[in-house]
Amino acid sequence: MPYRETEKMRNRKAEARKRIIECAYECVSDGGFRSAQITRVAACAGVATGTIYRHFESKEHLFAEIFRIATQQEVDKVAEALATEGNAVIRLETALRQFAERALRGPVMAWSLIAEPVDPKVEEERLKFRRSYAELFEQAIREGIGENSLPDQDARQSSTCLVGAIAESLVGPLSPAQTGGTDQTDNNDHNPLVDSIICFCMQGLTGARR
């Protein structure tokens, strides 16, 4: 008689997978992907290392899942900002500012998502999500062109440039060499840095000095 997995077993497996993901996410938040060793994740989740490989084909597959979860949260925040009131210029500035400020408030995770050297499978996810950001910006730029709040331009190319500019401008400030590899949110005013990043991006989009 073929083995049938009971609902209790399915629930137990689902709970174990959830704990593994939560613990891996916590490890990455604390010290980047480099600190999320499988033995550490297993100990945190209260499972054997072999259990992790029953849920994920490899460490790279687990890390890719963590990357997708963490980055989707940031993509959703950008989408929310772009869906607020105001013309395209206002909404784009709001979204870019939120992206930069959230990154600087959580530099360890932000560095992991933006620039930390990662395995090829995770890098594939990074490229996909960069495109997700670009697609959101592209739509907003097209709306701005249509309402005449932005000059005519190649919306797709401009959106790609926006993603590249804001990501690259944050690499230095987010690097472990600058932050010490820990989140530093207290008494740390990032406004001048954020303002300069936004000023550059918006000048590029509008063609006007701010």
Backbone torsions as a table, in degrees:
resi	resn	phi	psi	omega
1	MET	NA	127.9	-178.1
2	PRO	-61.0	145.1	179.1
3	TYR	-70.8	131.5	177.4
4	ARG	-115.7	126.4	180.0
5	GLU	-77.9	127.4	-179.1
6	THR	-78.9	162.9	178.0
7	GLU	-61.9	-36.3	178.6
8	LYS	-62.2	-42.1	178.6
9	MET	-66.2	-41.4	178.9
10	ARG	-62.2	-42.4	179.0
11	ASN	-65.0	-38.6	179.2
12	ARG	-64.9	-42.8	178.6
13	LYS	-65.6	-41.2	179.7
14	ALA	-64.0	-38.8	179.1
15	GLU	-67.6	-40.2	178.5
16	ALA	-64.2	-42.7	179.4
17	ARG	-63.0	-40.8	178.9
18	LYS	-62.2	-43.7	179.2
19	ARG	-63.9	-39.8	179.2
20	ILE	-61.5	-46.0	-179.8
21	ILE	-63.7	-45.6	-179.0
22	GLU	-61.6	-41.6	-179.0
23	CYS	-71.4	-39.3	177.1
24	ALA	-63.6	-41.4	178.0
25	TYR	-60.8	-43.6	179.4
26	GLU	-62.2	-41.7	179.4
27	CYS	-63.1	-43.1	179.4
28	VAL	-65.9	-41.0	178.6
29	SER	-61.7	-34.0	-177.9
30	ASP	-78.3	-35.6	-173.9
31	GLY	-153.3	17.7	179.1
32	GLY	83.0	176.5	-179.1
33	PHE	-62.8	-29.2	-178.0
34	ARG	-64.2	-25.2	-177.6
35	SER	-92.7	-8.1	-176.4
36	ALA	-87.9	63.9	177.6
37	GLN	-69.7	145.1	-177.2
38	ILE	-58.4	-39.2	179.4
39	THR	-63.4	-37.2	178.8
40	ARG	-69.2	-43.2	179.3
41	VAL	-62.5	-43.8	-179.6
42	ALA	-62.0	-43.9	180.0
43	ALA	-62.7	-42.0	179.2
44	CYS	-63.7	-41.7	-177.0
45	ALA	-81.0	-10.9	-179.6
46	GLY	72.1	34.6	179.1
47	VAL	-130.2	165.6	174.4
48	ALA	-76.7	154.8	179.5
49	THR	-59.9	-34.6	179.2
50	GLY	-62.5	-29.9	178.6
51	THR	-63.5	-37.4	179.2
52	ILE	-59.9	-41.5	-177.5
53	TYR	-76.1	-9.7	171.5
54	ARG	-81.1	-21.3	179.3
55	HIS	-99.8	-27.1	-178.5
56	PHE	-133.1	133.0	-175.6
57	GLU	-58.3	-34.4	-178.2
58	SER	-157.8	172.0	174.9
59	LYS	-59.9	-37.7	-179.2
60	GLU	-62.7	-38.7	178.7
61	HIS	-66.7	-38.9	176.6
62	LEU	-63.7	-46.3	-179.6
63	PHE	-63.6	-37.5	178.6
64	ALA	-63.1	-37.9	178.1
65	GLU	-65.9	-42.7	177.7
66	ILE	-62.7	-41.9	179.1
67	PHE	-61.0	-44.0	-179.1
68	ARG	-62.5	-43.9	-178.7
69	ILE	-63.7	-49.0	-176.8
70	ALA	-65.8	-43.2	-176.7
71	THR	-72.9	-35.0	178.8
72	GLN	-60.8	-34.3	176.7
73	GLN	-60.4	-41.7	-179.3
74	GLU	-72.2	-38.9	176.2
75	VAL	-61.0	-41.6	179.4
76	ASP	-63.5	-37.2	178.4
77	LYS	-65.8	-40.0	176.8
78	VAL	-64.0	-43.0	178.9
79	ALA	-61.1	-41.1	178.3
80	GLU	-61.9	-44.1	-179.3
81	ALA	-64.2	-37.5	-179.6
82	LEU	-74.8	-12.1	-179.8
83	ALA	-97.9	5.9	-179.3
84	THR	-80.7	179.0	-178.8
85	GLU	-72.4	156.5	175.8
86	GLY	113.5	168.4	178.8
87	ASN	-75.1	177.4	-174.8
88	ALA	-61.9	-36.4	-179.6
89	VAL	-62.5	-46.2	179.8
90	ILE	-63.7	-44.3	-177.0
91	ARG	-68.3	-39.4	177.9
92	LEU	-65.4	-42.5	178.9
93	GLU	-63.4	-41.2	178.1
94	THR	-61.0	-44.5	-178.0
95	ALA	-66.4	-44.4	179.8
96	LEU	-64.7	-41.2	179.5
97	ARG	-63.9	-43.7	179.9
98	GLN	-63.2	-41.6	178.5
99	PHE	-57.6	-50.2	-177.2
100	ALA	-66.1	-44.1	-177.3
101	GLU	-66.7	-40.0	178.2
102	ARG	-64.6	-39.5	178.7
103	ALA	-62.6	-44.1	-177.2
104	LEU	-72.9	-24.0	175.5
105	ARG	-76.3	-25.9	178.7
106	GLY	-129.9	67.4	-171.0
107	PRO	-63.7	-30.5	-178.1
108	VAL	-66.0	-51.6	179.0
109	MET	-66.7	-40.5	-179.0
110	ALA	-61.5	-43.0	177.2
111	TRP	-61.0	-41.4	-180.0
112	SER	-61.3	-39.3	-177.3
113	LEU	-79.3	-33.7	-173.2
114	ILE	-92.4	-42.3	-166.3
115	ALA	-139.7	-12.3	-177.3
116	GLU	-60.7	133.4	174.6
117	PRO	-57.7	128.5	-175.4
118	VAL	-135.1	170.3	177.5
119	ASP	-67.9	156.9	-177.6
120	PRO	-53.6	-37.5	-178.3
121	LYS	-66.1	-38.5	177.5
122	VAL	-71.1	-37.4	177.6
123	GLU	-61.8	-35.1	175.7
124	GLU	-59.8	-43.1	178.7
125	GLU	-65.9	-37.8	178.8
126	ARG	-59.8	-43.8	179.8
127	LEU	-65.6	-39.0	178.9
128	LYS	-62.3	-43.9	-176.6
129	PHE	-75.2	-28.9	172.4
130	ARG	-60.6	-37.7	177.7
131	ARG	-68.0	-35.0	178.2
132	SER	-62.0	-44.3	175.8
133	TYR	-60.8	-46.0	-177.1
134	ALA	-61.0	-38.9	-179.6
135	GLU	-65.1	-38.0	176.8
136	LEU	-64.9	-45.9	179.3
137	PHE	-65.1	-39.1	-179.6
138	GLU	-59.4	-44.3	179.6
139	GLN	-62.0	-42.5	179.9
140	ALA	-65.9	-38.9	178.7
141	ILE	-64.5	-41.4	177.9
142	ARG	-62.1	-39.2	177.3
143	GLU	-64.7	-39.6	178.6
144	GLY	-64.7	-38.8	177.0
145	ILE	-64.1	-42.4	-178.9
146	GLY	-65.0	-33.3	-178.9
147	GLU	-95.3	2.7	178.6
148	ASN	67.9	21.3	173.6
149	SER	-88.1	-14.5	175.9
150	LEU	-127.6	144.5	177.5
151	PRO	-69.5	157.7	178.1
152	ASP	-60.5	136.2	-177.5
153	GLN	-164.4	170.2	174.9
154	ASP	-78.6	99.8	-173.1
155	ALA	-60.6	-38.5	-178.9
156	ARG	-66.7	-45.1	-179.7
157	GLN	-66.5	-41.1	179.7
158	SER	-62.5	-39.9	-179.7
159	SER	-65.6	-38.9	177.3
160	THR	-64.3	-40.7	178.0
161	CYS	-63.9	-37.9	178.4
162	LEU	-61.0	-48.2	-179.2
163	VAL	-61.2	-44.6	179.7
164	GLY	-63.6	-42.5	-176.8
165	ALA	-65.1	-47.5	-175.6
166	ILE	-72.4	-35.9	178.5
167	ALA	-67.0	-47.6	-177.8
168	GLU	-65.6	-36.3	-178.8
169	SER	-68.9	-19.7	-179.8
170	LEU	-94.5	-11.7	-176.0
171	VAL	-58.1	-49.5	-179.6
172	GLY	-61.7	-54.4	-179.3
173	PRO	-61.1	-28.2	-178.0
174	LEU	-89.2	-12.4	-173.1
175	SER	-62.7	146.2	178.3
176	PRO	-55.6	-28.6	178.3
177	ALA	-63.4	-30.9	179.8
178	GLN	-88.6	-38.0	-173.6
179	THR	-96.8	-12.8	-175.3
180	GLY	77.4	11.0	178.4
181	GLY	76.2	17.0	178.2
182	THR	-133.6	156.7	175.5
183	ASP	-73.5	134.0	-179.1
184	GLN	-131.1	92.8	-174.0
185	THR	-104.2	-17.6	-175.6
186	ASP	-84.8	135.5	175.1
187	ASN	52.2	40.8	-177.0
188	ASN	-129.8	97.2	-174.7
189	ASP	-89.2	109.5	-179.2
190	HIS	-97.0	3.0	-172.8
191	ASN	-54.5	-45.3	179.9
192	PRO	-59.6	-39.9	178.4
193	LEU	-65.9	-48.2	179.8
194	VAL	-60.5	-43.7	-179.8
195	ASP	-59.2	-41.7	-178.3
196	SER	-68.6	-37.4	178.1
197	ILE	-65.0	-47.7	-178.3
198	ILE	-64.7	-40.5	179.2
199	CYS	-58.6	-46.2	180.0
200	PHE	-62.0	-47.5	-177.6
201	CYS	-63.3	-44.2	-176.2
202	MET	-72.5	-33.0	173.8
203	GLN	-62.7	-40.2	177.8
204	GLY	-63.2	-37.8	-178.8
205	LEU	-76.0	-41.7	-173.4
206	THR	-93.9	-22.0	-175.8
207	GLY	76.0	9.0	-177.7
208	ALA	-117.4	139.6	175.7
209	ARG	-72.8	143.3	-175.4
210	ARG	-109.5	NA	NA
